[in-house]
Amino acid sequence: MTLAIGCILVAALLPFVTVGMAKYKRGYDNNAPREWEANLKGWRQRAVAAHQNHFEAFAPFAAGVIVAQLARVPQGAIDVIVVVFVAARIAYTAAYIADKGILRSTIWMVGLACTIALYASAMSAR
């Protein structure tokens, strides 16, 4: 297994870790989770929003890794991009929960740039 595949796994788990932080509270209603989430405030509400954004970012990232590998982009280059992506997504979560909007958006752009870099490297490979 390559480092890139491991980073896909980490990126796939980030939404669940993030929402788990929001749900780790007395009073979570597993019978009506959407209503419970709708009433959240503060950092827990932001954790749910980060959870949703992780899902949005995951598919293009994972596909980009696969496309880059199929295009035979050097594995070392892919590995650098995916590690930066995962680090950015973790930092994004921290900034989101801490209510640091400008920092969060800047970090989000780093993650997006990594995803674009995977496709760009695949298009220029060979």
QUIVENUR-V411340 format. One line per field, one symbol per residue. psi: psi as a letter, one per 40 degrees, with the letter a starting at -180 (. if undefined). A space follows every 10 residues. Layout:
BEGIN
psi: ???
END
This chain:
BEGIN
psi: hidddddddd dddddddddd ddegihehge dgddddddei iadddddddd dddddddddd dddddddddd efhhdddddd dddddddddd dddddddefg dddddddddd dddddddddd dddei.
END
